[in-house]
Amino acid sequence: MGGPGPFGAAVRNPAFLEWYEQLDRVTFHMCMHGGKRAKNTRLLASQGLYTALAGECDGQHEHEPWRITKVGTSLQYDTATEAEYPVLFCKRMANLLAESVQLQQPPCNATITRTSRRILGHHTKQAPPLVPEFSKILEMDAEPTQANHRCLASHLQGQTTEMEESTEQGHTVSPRQQDKKPRKMFRVGVQQEPQDFLKAAMELPHPMSPQGVLPATLKAALFDNLTDHGPDRASQKQAESSGDNQRDGQKLGEA
């Protein structure tokens, strides 16, 4: 404490020391948050931010042993691999942080993948798939239960009914009609059958096929060299090269 450098100067500041002492010390075993081993971990954070993560191993799962593995001519320590935070732990930290700042959750129940963003009309730089995963996209008024139906977006507002349009125009409607609201819609992708997907993939030309990316002159030259004319042309080139070497030798001898 108090050594050279910015941190050493800061710890001599009473205001910094007061702030530092008020930080939460959250201690837990990483195996409780997706880790493979009972690694004892401590976080310093704002008061109450990550308190929910605290907790020791409950003993309800198995742990991988700590090992030193020889990889080629070097040694790999499991302590180094455990330095990377597990995905589950990162998600829990992000959720707690989002709650602390009252960050609104996205309206889509499904995972916001690139496919979902594209279906929702959001900008994405992802190139279209060579073989589409879905044979068609549907909008349904109930969550799909079929195995090959995948929910891409939910809680989409359906179209306004004729009764609601009448209400907006000032027409009188019954109480039963007034209760009707825009429907909640589900955008659903119908996955292709495996045999259809495989058939489309087998018929698809390779995106980097030489037939499509090489210039015509280069393809003609390759074809000429790799067919009947190839050996003759190679012999001709070899003879020309040998003659050039002889002429170069003669010129050196005359010099």
N, C-alpha and C positions, 0 to 999 in steps of 0.2 A: 504494500500500500504506500502511495506517495512517491513512487519512483519517477523516472523521467518519462516524457511523452504526454500526449493529451489526456489519457486516462489518469495518469499519475497526478496531473494538475487538477483534474476534476474531483478526485477523491479528497483533495484538501479543501474543497469548497463545501461549507456547511449545508448550503441549499441542495447540492447534489447528493450529499450523504443522507439528508432527510428524505429526499425523493427515492433514493435507492433502497432505503430501509422499509419503505412502505410497499414495495413490490411484493406480490404474492409468490411464495415458493411452493410450486405445485409438483409433488413427487408421485411417481407411478411406475409400474412395470410395463414396458412396451408390449409385452405379450397380451395385455388386456386391450390393446388397440391395433391388433393385426400383426404384431411382431412374432417372430419365430422363437424368440428366446426371452427369458425373464430379465431383460436389461433394465437396470434401475436408472430412471431418467428424471431430471428435474428441470422445470421451466421457471423463468422469471418473467412475470407478466403483470399487467395492471390488475388492480383488486377485482376479484370475482370473474375475470374474463375466462380463465381456463380451469376454474375450481372443479368443474364437473369431471375433468379428466383424472383427478387424483384417485389413487387406489392401488393396493398391492395385488399380486397374482392370487386368484381365487382357487388355484389348484384344480380347476375343472378341465384342464387341457394338457397336452403333452408339449414338451419343449425340445427343440433340437439342441444337441450338445455343442459346446464351444470347441472348435477344432482349428488346427493349423494344417492346411493342405498344400502339398507341393505341386506347383503348376510350372512345368518346364524346369527352368533353373532357379525359379524364385518361389517364395512362400506366400500363401494367401491366408490371412488371418480373418476369422469370422467376426472379430471385433470391428474390422474395417467395413465388412458388408452390412453390419447392423447400424452403421452410422447413417445410412439412408432411412429417412422416415417412411414407414409403411403407408400405402394409399389410404387405408381406413383411418389412420391417425390424422392424415392431412385433411380428409373430408370432415372429420369431427372438429378439428381446429377451425376450418373454414366456416362450418355451420355455427359454431359458438361466436366467432367474430361477426358473422352476418347478423346474428341475433342481437349482439351488443350494440350494433349501429342501426338496428331495425331495418335491415335491408330486405326489401320485398322479394319474395320468391317468384320465379317465372311462372306464368299461368299454365304452362304445359306440364302435365304429370309425367310424361315420358322423358327420358334422358335427352338433353339438348345436344344431340350429335349433329354432325354436318348434314346428314340426311334430313333430320328434323328441321334444321334451319332453312334448308332449301325448300322443303315442303311448305313451311310457314311464309316463304317469300323473302326471307332475310338474305342479305348479300353473303355469298361465300365464294372463295376462290377455287374450290375443289372442282376438278375436271369431272365431267359426267362419267359414270361407270361404263366399262366396255359392254357388260351384260347387265341390264337393269335387274335389281333385286326384286322389284315388284312388277307384276303383270298389269296392275291398274291401281288407281287411288280412288277410294270411296269416301263419302261423307255420310256417317250413320248417326242416328239419334240415340244409340245405346252403345255401351262399350263392347267391343268384339270379344267373343268367347271362342271362336274357331282357332285351331292351332296355327293355321297359315295366315291369320289376320294379325297384323302388327299395328298397334296404336302409335301414330306419329304425332298427334296433337289432340288435346282434349279441351273441353269447355269453350269451344268456338261457338259464337252466337249464330243461331240459325236464321233463316229468312223470316221477316215479319209476316204474320198471317193476315189474311184478308180482313178478319174482324178487327185487328189492331189498326190496319190502314183506315178502316171505316171510322174508328174512334178518333184518329188523328184528323179526319176530315170533318168532324163534328156530328157524325151520325149517332143515333141512339142505339146502344147495344144492351143486351141483357147482362145481369150480374155474372152469369156463368161465362159469358163471352169475355167480360172484363178481366176475369181471373187468368185468362190465357196469356202466356208470356213467350218471348222468343225461346225456341228450343235450344238446349245445349247439344252441340254437335261434336262428333268425334271424327277426325280425319284418319283414315285407316289405309294402310298399304296391304294389298293382297300379294303375298309372296308367290313367286313362280314355283311350279312343281319341279322337283329335282331333275326329272328327265327332260323337261322343257328347258331348264337352265343349262343343263349339260349339252343339249343339242345346239342351243344358241351359241354356247362357248366354242364348240367344235367347228361350227360354221364361220366363226369370226376370224378374219385375217389378222395376222400379228401386226400390232401398231407400228413396229419398226421393221417390217418385212423389207428386204432389199428391193423387191418389186415395186414398192411404193416410195422409198426414200432415196434410192440411188439415181443419178442422172442416166438418161438413156445411153449416152456415149460410154459411160463407165461400165454399164451392164453389158454393152456390146463387146467392149474390150475384154472383160472378164470371161464372157462366154467364148470368145475367140481363143483366149489363152488356155482355157480349161477343156476344150474339145479337141478335134483332130488337128487343128492348126497349131496347137500349143507346143508339142514336142519339136516340130519343124522350126517354129519361131525361136524356141529356146536354143536349138543348135545353131541357127543363124546368128543370134545374138552372141553366143559363145565364140563363134568363128570371128565375128567382127571385133570382139574384145581382144582375142588373141592377136589379130592383125594389128590393132592399135598398140598393144604392148610391144610387139616387135619393132614397129616404126619408132616408138618412143626410145627403145633400146639403141637403135641405130643412131638416132639423133644425139643421144648422150655420148655414144662412142666417138662420133665425129667431133663433138665439142671437146 
